[in-house]
Amino acid sequence: MRILVTGAAGFIGTNFVYYMLSKHPDYEITGLDSLTYAGNIGNLERALKSPSFTFVKGDIRCRSDVTSVFDKYSPDIVVNFAAESHVDRSIDSPAIFLDTNVLGTEVLLEEALKHDVKRFHQISTDEVYGDLPLEKKNLRFTEQSILRPSSPYSASKASADLIVLAYHRTYGLNVTISRCSNNFGPYQHEEKLIPKTIKNAISDNVISVYGTGENIRDWIYVIDHCKAVDTIIHKGKDGEIYNIGADNEISNISLIKMILKALNKPESLITYTADRKGHDLRYAIDSSKLQKELGFSEYSEFNNKLAETIMWYKISAIK
Ligand SMILES: NC(=O)c1ccc[n+]([C@@H]2O[C@H](COP(=O)([O-])OP(=O)(O)OC[C@H]3O[C@@H](n4cnc5c(N)ncnc54)[C@H](O)[C@@H]3O)[C@@H](O)[C@H]2O)c1
């Protein structure tokens, strides 16, 4: 089996490459990444030593880059992680989000169709559903929930989902989409909440919190996400969407306080700032379809994995 992983030098792409190399040592994996500010080739240092892994620097928006990768490596499966992924950056500069997340996905789809790939898997996000009120704890997004994205980031991801589904309906391309909640674990860029909090806490720097910090996110350990994607690309049904969540709903402020406690740092490091524009209140995801239809049940224990993650960033900061 030959798998093309786009965005392989980013946070989840890197974890997915390592997971697939250990789970399927007989697969040939090609990583494609343009190495934006968010991509770090150093993350893939161990993978680059494997004869099963090849890295190609290239841009999913560039047809000649994408064509040459498909011609040379003839993937059976494409997993598209490549994206601009930071909500705050999308509020400041939306255009690049449409360019990469929508038009880049279309370039990949066109090439996947030409090469008759067996499966195109789009990595989407639960943020395409918008947010839920804080007080209605029983509400969760299902795959049938309407798309109501709030930020230019989530709107670009929702648009990409629609073009993926259009390629399925119009041209018969074999596709699946997964919509996952917030990931945590190693190799994440330090602009994101968990690594940023750990880094600032270690250096006794101020930790800025948007608004009151009561916004709730549903956290999943990144390798659990990778396992779910592996399940979907092998067992998922053509044309279907699968939510991926782990039922770990925590407010941002509680999560920050947990990290401070683990690092033995005072809560006085926290300062509250003006809220993010259009800030989503609560995400909560129903992943029963993935569990019932594909038998997925591999979830890590949140507290253990958070402790491991904090340790990983602490060690990385010393290196
Ligand atoms: N991080 C999360 O919590 C989360 C949750 C749900 C879904 N997702 C989705 O998962 C995917 C990966 O997210 P992440 O957190 O690893 O993001 P990331 O920003 O860490 O990595 C994105 C990678 O894509 C690469 N890239 C960007 N533009 C490119 C282009 N034009 N051509 C080729 N490569 C390009 C970057 O260099 C980077 O390596 C994204 O599609 C994101 O929407 C992320």
The ligand as a Tripos MOL2 file, in Angstrom:
@<TRIPOS>MOLECULE
LIG
   44    48     1     0     0
SMALL
NO_CHARGES

@<TRIPOS>ATOM
      1 N1         -4.6760   20.6760   15.5980 N.am      1 LIG1
      2 C1         -5.9370   20.3440   15.8510 C.2       1 LIG1
      3 O1         -6.3710   20.3310   17.0130 O.2       1 LIG1
      4 C2         -6.8510   19.9310   14.7210 C.ar      1 LIG1
      5 C3         -8.1350   19.4460   15.0390 C.ar      1 LIG1
      6 C4         -8.9710   19.0250   13.9930 C.ar      1 LIG1
      7 C5         -8.5250   19.0960   12.6910 C.ar      1 LIG1
      8 N2         -7.2900   19.5900   12.4040 N.ar      1 LIG1
      9 C6         -6.8570   19.6020   11.0010 C.3       1 LIG1
     10 O2         -5.7390   18.7290   10.9070 O.3       1 LIG1
     11 C7         -4.8490   19.1650    9.8920 C.3       1 LIG1
     12 C8         -3.4550   19.3020   10.4590 C.3       1 LIG1
     13 O3         -3.4920   20.2160   11.5550 O.3       1 LIG1
     14 P1         -2.1780   20.5430   12.3840 P.3       1 LIG1
     15 O4         -2.6110   21.0030   13.7100 O.co2     1 LIG1
     16 O5         -1.2110   19.4310   12.2460 O.co2     1 LIG1
     17 O6         -1.6520   21.8130   11.5560 O.3       1 LIG1
     18 P2         -0.1880   22.3950   11.4300 P.3       1 LIG1
     19 O7         -0.3670   23.8390   11.1490 O.co2     1 LIG1
     20 O8          0.6630   21.9850   12.5660 O.co2     1 LIG1
     21 O9          0.3970   21.6640   10.1300 O.3       1 LIG1
     22 C9         -0.0210   21.9800    8.8230 C.3       1 LIG1
     23 C10         1.0840   21.5290    7.8790 C.3       1 LIG1
     24 O10         0.6440   21.7940    6.5350 O.3       1 LIG1
     25 C11         1.7340   22.3510    5.8310 C.3       1 LIG1
     26 N3          1.2120   23.1960    4.7550 N.ar      1 LIG1
     27 C12         0.5580   24.3860    4.8800 C.ar      1 LIG1
     28 N4          0.2710   24.8830    3.6680 N.ar      1 LIG1
     29 C13         0.7300   23.9860    2.7590 C.ar      1 LIG1
     30 C14         0.7070   23.9290    1.3480 C.ar      1 LIG1
     31 N5          0.1690   24.9130    0.6230 N.pl3     1 LIG1
     32 N6          1.2620   22.8640    0.7380 N.ar      1 LIG1
     33 C15         1.8390   21.8630    1.4560 C.ar      1 LIG1
     34 N7          1.8840   21.8660    2.8050 N.ar      1 LIG1
     35 C16         1.3310   22.9220    3.4510 C.ar      1 LIG1
     36 C17         2.5200   23.1510    6.8580 C.3       1 LIG1
     37 O11         3.8620   23.3720    6.4250 O.3       1 LIG1
     38 C18         2.4180   22.2630    8.0720 C.3       1 LIG1
     39 O12         3.4750   21.3330    8.1100 O.3       1 LIG1
     40 C19        -5.4220   20.4960    9.3810 C.3       1 LIG1
     41 O13        -6.1140   20.2260    8.1860 O.3       1 LIG1
     42 C20        -6.3860   20.9410   10.4700 C.3       1 LIG1
     43 O14        -7.4460   21.6770    9.9250 O.3       1 LIG1
     44 C21        -6.4420   20.0100   13.3960 C.ar      1 LIG1
@<TRIPOS>BOND
     1     1     2 1
     2     2     3 2
     3     2     4 1
     4     4     5 ar
     5     4    44 ar
     6     5     6 ar
     7     6     7 ar
     8     7     8 ar
     9     8     9 1
    10     8    44 ar
    11     9    10 1
    12     9    42 1
    13    10    11 1
    14    11    12 1
    15    11    40 1
    16    12    13 1
    17    13    14 1
    18    14    15 2
    19    14    16 1
    20    14    17 1
    21    17    18 1
    22    18    19 2
    23    18    20 1
    24    18    21 1
    25    21    22 1
    26    22    23 1
    27    23    24 1
    28    23    38 1
    29    24    25 1
    30    25    26 1
    31    25    36 1
    32    26    27 ar
    33    26    35 ar
    34    27    28 ar
    35    28    29 ar
    36    29    30 ar
    37    29    35 ar
    38    30    31 1
    39    30    32 ar
    40    32    33 ar
    41    33    34 ar
    42    34    35 ar
    43    36    37 1
    44    36    38 1
    45    38    39 1
    46    40    41 1
    47    40    42 1
    48    42    43 1
@<TRIPOS>SUBSTRUCTURE
     1 LIG1         1 GROUP 0 **** ****
